[in-house]
Amino acid sequence: MIQQNKIFLSFTKRFVIAFFLLSVQCRAQDTVVKRNSEKIIAKILEVLPSEIKYKMFNYQDGPLITVPKWELKEVIYKNGMRENYDSTKPPVAVKEIEPKKDLSIFISGKFYYYKALRITESDMLEVTKSVKDKRVLSAHKKTRELRFTRQAFTGAGVASGALGLMFFTGIIPLNNGSAPMSGTGNRGSRRGGQNSALTTYRHTVGGYFMLTGLGLGVVSLVFKFEERKHAHLTVKLYNKTLGE
Protein backbone atom coordinates (compact mmCIF):
# COMPACT_ATOMS: atom_id res chain seq x y z
CA MET A 1 0.00 0.00 0.00
CA ILE A 2 2.82 2.35 0.92
CA GLN A 3 4.56 1.45 -2.34
CA GLN A 4 1.44 2.28 -4.34
CA ASN A 5 1.17 5.66 -2.60
CA LYS A 6 4.77 6.44 -3.51
CA ILE A 7 4.10 5.57 -7.17
CA PHE A 8 0.96 7.72 -7.21
CA LEU A 9 2.77 10.69 -5.63
CA SER A 10 5.64 10.34 -8.11
CA PHE A 11 3.21 10.28 -11.04
CA THR A 12 1.29 13.27 -9.66
CA LYS A 13 4.49 15.22 -9.18
CA ARG A 14 5.60 14.55 -12.75
CA PHE A 15 2.17 15.49 -14.08
CA VAL A 16 2.21 18.81 -12.20
CA ILE A 17 5.73 19.62 -13.43
CA ALA A 18 4.78 18.76 -17.03
CA PHE A 19 1.60 20.82 -16.77
CA PHE A 20 3.57 23.77 -15.36
CA LEU A 21 6.16 23.57 -18.13
CA LEU A 22 3.43 23.29 -20.76
CA SER A 23 1.65 26.31 -19.29
CA VAL A 24 4.87 28.31 -19.33
CA GLN A 25 5.47 27.29 -22.94
CA CYS A 26 1.93 28.21 -23.98
CA ARG A 27 2.27 31.58 -22.32
CA ALA A 28 5.51 32.14 -24.31
CA GLN A 29 3.63 31.83 -27.61
CA ASP A 30 2.20 34.63 -29.75
CA THR A 31 -0.98 34.01 -31.70
CA VAL A 32 -1.64 35.57 -35.10
CA VAL A 33 -5.34 35.54 -36.01
CA LYS A 34 -6.16 36.16 -39.67
CA ARG A 35 -9.39 37.65 -41.00
CA ASN A 36 -10.58 34.22 -42.06
CA SER A 37 -10.24 33.20 -38.37
CA GLU A 38 -7.14 31.08 -39.03
CA LYS A 39 -4.92 31.02 -35.93
CA ILE A 40 -1.16 30.75 -36.24
CA ILE A 41 1.04 29.98 -33.22
CA ALA A 42 4.07 32.12 -33.80
CA LYS A 43 6.96 34.04 -32.39
CA ILE A 44 6.57 37.66 -33.46
CA LEU A 45 9.95 39.24 -34.18
CA GLU A 46 9.08 42.68 -35.58
CA VAL A 47 6.05 44.95 -35.79
CA LEU A 48 6.19 47.61 -38.52
CA PRO A 49 3.64 50.34 -39.36
CA SER A 50 2.01 48.28 -42.12
CA GLU A 51 3.13 44.70 -41.48
CA ILE A 52 4.39 42.21 -38.92
CA LYS A 53 7.19 39.66 -39.19
CA TYR A 54 7.16 36.33 -37.40
CA LYS A 55 8.40 32.75 -37.41
CA MET A 56 6.38 29.62 -36.78
CA PHE A 57 6.65 28.85 -33.08
CA ASN A 58 7.36 25.16 -33.64
CA TYR A 59 9.87 25.92 -36.42
CA GLN A 60 11.87 28.93 -35.32
CA ASP A 61 14.78 27.98 -37.52
CA GLY A 62 12.47 28.34 -40.50
CA PRO A 63 11.90 31.33 -42.81
CA LEU A 64 10.84 34.78 -41.65
CA ILE A 65 7.23 35.36 -42.64
CA THR A 66 5.91 38.85 -43.43
CA VAL A 67 2.19 39.56 -43.46
CA PRO A 68 0.43 42.92 -44.01
CA LYS A 69 -1.71 44.10 -41.09
CA TRP A 70 -4.81 44.49 -43.26
CA GLU A 71 -4.87 40.68 -43.67
CA LEU A 72 -5.06 40.21 -39.89
CA LYS A 73 -7.93 40.30 -37.42
CA GLU A 74 -5.77 40.54 -34.30
CA VAL A 75 -2.51 39.51 -32.66
CA ILE A 76 -2.44 38.01 -29.16
CA TYR A 77 0.97 38.45 -27.56
CA LYS A 78 2.49 36.02 -25.06
CA ASN A 79 1.79 38.42 -22.19
CA GLY A 80 -1.92 38.36 -23.02
CA MET A 81 -2.06 41.78 -24.67
CA ARG A 82 -4.24 41.96 -27.77
CA GLU A 83 -3.82 44.21 -30.78
CA ASN A 84 -6.82 44.49 -33.09
CA TYR A 85 -6.46 45.20 -36.81
CA ASP A 86 -10.11 45.13 -37.94
CA SER A 87 -9.99 48.82 -38.83
CA THR A 88 -6.87 48.47 -40.99
CA LYS A 89 -7.82 49.02 -44.62
CA PRO A 90 -6.10 47.38 -47.59
CA PRO A 91 -4.06 49.75 -49.73
CA VAL A 92 -5.97 51.52 -52.48
CA ALA A 93 -4.79 50.43 -55.89
CA VAL A 94 -2.96 53.31 -57.49
CA LYS A 95 -3.93 53.72 -61.12
CA GLU A 96 -0.88 53.85 -63.28
CA ILE A 97 -0.47 57.30 -64.73
CA GLU A 98 0.15 57.26 -68.44
CA PRO A 99 3.14 59.30 -69.51
CA LYS A 100 2.18 62.56 -71.12
CA LYS A 101 2.41 62.38 -74.88
CA ASP A 102 4.86 64.66 -76.57
CA LEU A 103 2.81 66.83 -78.93
CA SER A 104 5.72 69.02 -79.98
CA ILE A 105 6.52 69.56 -83.63
CA PHE A 106 10.13 69.31 -84.77
CA ILE A 107 11.47 70.98 -87.91
CA SER A 108 13.80 69.31 -90.39
CA GLY A 109 14.20 71.22 -93.65
CA LYS A 110 10.89 71.31 -95.49
CA PHE A 111 9.50 68.50 -93.35
CA TYR A 112 8.06 68.46 -89.85
CA TYR A 113 7.94 65.64 -87.31
CA TYR A 114 4.92 65.11 -85.08
CA LYS A 115 4.46 62.08 -82.79
CA ALA A 116 7.52 60.48 -84.44
CA LEU A 117 5.88 60.79 -87.88
CA ARG A 118 7.11 62.92 -90.75
CA ILE A 119 4.43 65.35 -91.90
CA THR A 120 4.21 68.07 -94.53
CA GLU A 121 3.65 71.78 -94.02
CA SER A 122 -0.06 71.30 -94.75
CA ASP A 123 -0.29 68.69 -91.99
CA MET A 124 1.59 70.98 -89.63
CA LEU A 125 -0.90 73.79 -90.28
CA GLU A 126 -3.78 71.40 -89.54
CA VAL A 127 -2.21 70.50 -86.17
CA THR A 128 -1.36 74.03 -85.07
CA LYS A 129 -4.74 75.53 -85.93
CA SER A 130 -6.28 73.72 -82.95
CA VAL A 131 -4.34 75.90 -80.49
CA LYS A 132 -6.42 78.80 -79.22
CA ASP A 133 -3.54 81.22 -78.92
CA LYS A 134 -3.62 84.59 -80.71
CA ARG A 135 0.08 84.57 -81.57
CA VAL A 136 -0.07 81.06 -83.02
CA LEU A 137 -3.25 81.78 -84.96
CA SER A 138 -1.79 85.03 -86.34
CA ALA A 139 1.38 83.29 -87.57
CA HIS A 140 -0.78 80.42 -88.86
CA LYS A 141 -3.00 82.81 -90.85
CA LYS A 142 0.01 84.66 -92.33
CA THR A 143 1.58 81.35 -93.39
CA ARG A 144 -1.61 80.31 -95.18
CA GLU A 145 -1.86 83.67 -96.96
CA LEU A 146 1.74 83.45 -98.15
CA ARG A 147 1.16 79.84 -99.17
CA PHE A 148 -1.86 80.83 -101.27
CA THR A 149 0.04 83.71 -102.93
CA ARG A 150 3.06 81.51 -103.61
CA GLN A 151 0.89 78.82 -105.18
CA ALA A 152 -0.86 81.45 -107.35
CA PHE A 153 2.46 82.76 -108.68
CA THR A 154 3.73 79.20 -109.18
CA GLY A 155 0.60 78.24 -111.12
CA ALA A 156 0.74 81.39 -113.25
CA GLY A 157 4.46 80.86 -113.93
CA VAL A 158 3.95 77.26 -115.02
CA ALA A 159 1.01 78.24 -117.26
CA SER A 160 2.95 81.13 -118.82
CA GLY A 161 6.04 78.98 -119.40
CA ALA A 162 3.97 76.17 -120.94
CA LEU A 163 2.11 78.63 -123.18
CA GLY A 164 5.39 80.21 -124.30
CA LEU A 165 6.85 76.79 -125.10
CA MET A 166 3.83 75.90 -127.22
CA PHE A 167 4.09 79.21 -129.11
CA PHE A 168 7.83 78.75 -129.55
CA THR A 169 7.54 75.22 -130.95
CA GLY A 170 4.48 76.00 -133.08
CA ILE A 171 2.07 73.77 -131.17
CA ILE A 172 -0.11 76.87 -130.98
CA PRO A 173 -0.03 78.23 -134.54
CA LEU A 174 0.04 81.92 -135.42
CA ASN A 175 -1.74 83.00 -138.63
CA ASN A 176 0.00 84.97 -141.30
CA GLY A 177 -1.64 88.18 -140.21
CA SER A 178 0.05 88.00 -136.83
CA ALA A 179 3.54 88.59 -138.23
CA PRO A 180 4.86 91.75 -139.99
CA MET A 181 4.77 91.47 -143.81
CA SER A 182 7.48 92.36 -146.31
CA GLY A 183 6.20 94.26 -149.39
CA THR A 184 9.23 93.82 -151.68
CA GLY A 185 10.28 90.97 -153.97
CA ASN A 186 8.30 88.47 -155.98
CA ARG A 187 5.54 86.33 -154.68
CA GLY A 188 7.77 83.39 -153.75
CA SER A 189 10.30 85.51 -151.99
CA ARG A 190 7.50 87.38 -150.19
CA ARG A 191 6.06 84.07 -149.00
CA GLY A 192 9.48 82.87 -147.81
CA GLY A 193 10.04 86.14 -146.02
CA GLN A 194 6.59 85.90 -144.48
CA ASN A 195 7.28 82.41 -143.16
CA SER A 196 10.62 83.54 -141.77
CA ALA A 197 9.00 86.54 -140.12
CA LEU A 198 6.25 84.31 -138.72
CA THR A 199 8.82 81.96 -137.19
CA THR A 200 10.73 84.87 -135.70
CA TYR A 201 7.52 86.38 -134.36
CA ARG A 202 6.46 82.98 -132.93
CA HIS A 203 9.81 82.61 -131.20
CA THR A 204 9.58 86.15 -129.87
CA VAL A 205 6.07 85.67 -128.46
CA GLY A 206 6.99 82.29 -127.03
CA GLY A 207 10.17 83.73 -125.52
CA TYR A 208 8.22 86.54 -123.83
CA PHE A 209 5.78 84.06 -122.31
CA MET A 210 8.57 81.78 -121.10
CA LEU A 211 10.49 84.75 -119.71
CA THR A 212 7.33 85.88 -117.91
CA GLY A 213 6.91 82.36 -116.52
CA LEU A 214 10.48 82.41 -115.27
CA GLY A 215 9.91 85.77 -113.57
CA LEU A 216 6.75 84.50 -111.91
CA GLY A 217 8.72 81.47 -110.71
CA VAL A 218 11.32 83.74 -109.09
CA VAL A 219 8.59 85.73 -107.36
CA SER A 220 7.05 82.45 -106.20
CA LEU A 221 10.40 81.43 -104.75
CA VAL A 222 10.60 84.68 -102.77
CA PHE A 223 7.15 84.02 -101.33
CA LYS A 224 8.26 80.46 -100.55
CA PHE A 225 11.05 81.75 -98.31
CA GLU A 226 8.63 84.10 -96.54
CA GLU A 227 6.11 81.30 -96.17
CA ARG A 228 8.69 78.96 -94.62
CA LYS A 229 9.84 81.68 -92.23
CA HIS A 230 6.30 82.18 -90.93
CA ALA A 231 5.68 78.42 -90.87
CA HIS A 232 8.71 77.96 -88.60
CA LEU A 233 7.47 80.83 -86.44
CA THR A 234 4.10 79.07 -86.17
CA VAL A 235 5.81 75.89 -84.97
CA LYS A 236 7.95 77.80 -82.48
CA LEU A 237 4.94 79.57 -80.96
CA TYR A 238 2.91 76.34 -80.96
CA ASN A 239 5.63 74.44 -79.06
CA LYS A 240 5.92 77.32 -76.62
CA THR A 241 2.22 77.08 -75.75
CA LEU A 242 2.65 73.38 -74.90
CA GLY A 243 5.09 74.26 -72.14
CA GLU A 244 2.91 76.98 -70.63
C-alpha positions in Angstrom: 0.0 0.0 0.0 2.8 2.4 0.9 4.6 1.4 -2.3 1.4 2.3 -4.3 1.2 5.7 -2.6 4.8 6.4 -3.5 4.1 5.6 -7.2 1.0 7.7 -7.2 2.8 10.7 -5.6 5.6 10.3 -8.1 3.2 10.3 -11.0 1.3 13.3 -9.7 4.5 15.2 -9.2 5.6 14.6 -12.7 2.2 15.5 -14.1 2.2 18.8 -12.2 5.7 19.6 -13.4 4.8 18.8 -17.0 1.6 20.8 -16.8 3.6 23.8 -15.4 6.2 23.6 -18.1 3.4 23.3 -20.8 1.7 26.3 -19.3 4.9 28.3 -19.3 5.5 27.3 -22.9 1.9 28.2 -24.0 2.3 31.6 -22.3 5.5 32.1 -24.3 3.6 31.8 -27.6 2.2 34.6 -29.7 -1.0 34.0 -31.7 -1.6 35.6 -35.1 -5.3 35.5 -36.0 -6.2 36.2 -39.7 -9.4 37.6 -41.0 -10.6 34.2 -42.1 -10.2 33.2 -38.4 -7.1 31.1 -39.0 -4.9 31.0 -35.9 -1.2 30.7 -36.2 1.0 30.0 -33.2 4.1 32.1 -33.8 7.0 34.0 -32.4 6.6 37.7 -33.5 9.9 39.2 -34.2 9.1 42.7 -35.6 6.1 44.9 -35.8 6.2 47.6 -38.5 3.6 50.3 -39.4 2.0 48.3 -42.1 3.1 44.7 -41.5 4.4 42.2 -38.9 7.2 39.7 -39.2 7.2 36.3 -37.4 8.4 32.8 -37.4 6.4 29.6 -36.8 6.6 28.8 -33.1 7.4 25.2 -33.6 9.9 25.9 -36.4 11.9 28.9 -35.3 14.8 28.0 -37.5 12.5 28.3 -40.5 11.9 31.3 -42.8 10.8 34.8 -41.7 7.2 35.4 -42.6 5.9 38.8 -43.4 2.2 39.6 -43.5 0.4 42.9 -44.0 -1.7 44.1 -41.1 -4.8 44.5 -43.3 -4.9 40.7 -43.7 -5.1 40.2 -39.9 -7.9 40.3 -37.4 -5.8 40.5 -34.3 -2.5 39.5 -32.7 -2.4 38.0 -29.2 1.0 38.5 -27.6 2.5 36.0 -25.1 1.8 38.4 -22.2 -1.9 38.4 -23.0 -2.1 41.8 -24.7 -4.2 42.0 -27.8 -3.8 44.2 -30.8 -6.8 44.5 -33.1 -6.5 45.2 -36.8 -10.1 45.1 -37.9 -10.0 48.8 -38.8 -6.9 48.5 -41.0 -7.8 49.0 -44.6 -6.1 47.4 -47.6 -4.1 49.8 -49.7 -6.0 51.5 -52.5 -4.8 50.4 -55.9 -3.0 53.3 -57.5 -3.9 53.7 -61.1 -0.9 53.9 -63.3 -0.5 57.3 -64.7 0.1 57.3 -68.4 3.1 59.3 -69.5 2.2 62.6 -71.1 2.4 62.4 -74.9 4.9 64.7 -76.6 2.8 66.8 -78.9 5.7 69.0 -80.0 6.5 69.6 -83.6 10.1 69.3 -84.8 11.5 71.0 -87.9 13.8 69.3 -90.4 14.2 71.2 -93.6 10.9 71.3 -95.5 9.5 68.5 -93.3 8.1 68.5 -89.8 7.9 65.6 -87.3 4.9 65.1 -85.1 4.5 62.1 -82.8 7.5 60.5 -84.4 5.9 60.8 -87.9 7.1 62.9 -90.8 4.4 65.3 -91.9 4.2 68.1 -94.5 3.6 71.8 -94.0 -0.1 71.3 -94.7 -0.3 68.7 -92.0 1.6 71.0 -89.6 -0.9 73.8 -90.3 -3.8 71.4 -89.5 -2.2 70.5 -86.2 -1.4 74.0 -85.1 -4.7 75.5 -85.9 -6.3 73.7 -83.0 -4.3 75.9 -80.5 -6.4 78.8 -79.2 -3.5 81.2 -78.9 -3.6 84.6 -80.7 0.1 84.6 -81.6 -0.1 81.1 -83.0 -3.2 81.8 -85.0 -1.8 85.0 -86.3 1.4 83.3 -87.6 -0.8 80.4 -88.9 -3.0 82.8 -90.9 0.0 84.7 -92.3 1.6 81.4 -93.4 -1.6 80.3 -95.2 -1.9 83.7 -97.0 1.7 83.4 -98.2 1.2 79.8 -99.2 -1.9 80.8 -101.3 0.0 83.7 -102.9 3.1 81.5 -103.6 0.9 78.8 -105.2 -0.9 81.5 -107.3 2.5 82.8 -108.7 3.7 79.2 -109.2 0.6 78.2 -111.1 0.7 81.4 -113.2 4.5 80.9 -113.9 3.9 77.3 -115.0 1.0 78.2 -117.3 3.0 81.1 -118.8 6.0 79.0 -119.4 4.0 76.2 -120.9 2.1 78.6 -123.2 5.4 80.2 -124.3 6.8 76.8 -125.1 3.8 75.9 -127.2 4.1 79.2 -129.1 7.8 78.7 -129.6 7.5 75.2 -131.0 4.5 76.0 -133.1 2.1 73.8 -131.2 -0.1 76.9 -131.0 0.0 78.2 -134.5 0.0 81.9 -135.4 -1.7 83.0 -138.6 0.0 85.0 -141.3 -1.6 88.2 -140.2 0.0 88.0 -136.8 3.5 88.6 -138.2 4.9 91.7 -140.0 4.8 91.5 -143.8 7.5 92.4 -146.3 6.2 94.3 -149.4 9.2 93.8 -151.7 10.3 91.0 -154.0 8.3 88.5 -156.0 5.5 86.3 -154.7 7.8 83.4 -153.8 10.3 85.5 -152.0 7.5 87.4 -150.2 6.1 84.1 -149.0 9.5 82.9 -147.8 10.0 86.1 -146.0 6.6 85.9 -144.5 7.3 82.4 -143.2 10.6 83.5 -141.8 9.0 86.5 -140.1 6.3 84.3 -138.7 8.8 82.0 -137.2 10.7 84.9 -135.7 7.5 86.4 -134.4 6.5 83.0 -132.9 9.8 82.6 -131.2 9.6 86.1 -129.9 6.1 85.7 -128.5 7.0 82.3 -127.0 10.2 83.7 -125.5 8.2 86.5 -123.8 5.8 84.1 -122.3 8.6 81.8 -121.1 10.5 84.7 -119.7 7.3 85.9 -117.9 6.9 82.4 -116.5 10.5 82.4 -115.3 9.9 85.8 -113.6 6.7 84.5 -111.9 8.7 81.5 -110.7 11.3 83.7 -109.1 8.6 85.7 -107.4 7.0 82.4 -106.2 10.4 81.4 -104.7 10.6 84.7 -102.8 7.1 84.0 -101.3 8.3 80.5 -100.5 11.1 81.7 -98.3 8.6 84.1 -96.5 6.1 81.3 -96.2 8.7 79.0 -94.6 9.8 81.7 -92.2 6.3 82.2 -90.9 5.7 78.4 -90.9 8.7 78.0 -88.6 7.5 80.8 -86.4 4.1 79.1 -86.2 5.8 75.9 -85.0 7.9 77.8 -82.5 4.9 79.6 -81.0 2.9 76.3 -81.0 5.6 74.4 -79.1 5.9 77.3 -76.6 2.2 77.1 -75.7 2.6 73.4 -74.9 5.1 74.3 -72.1 2.9 77.0 -70.6 
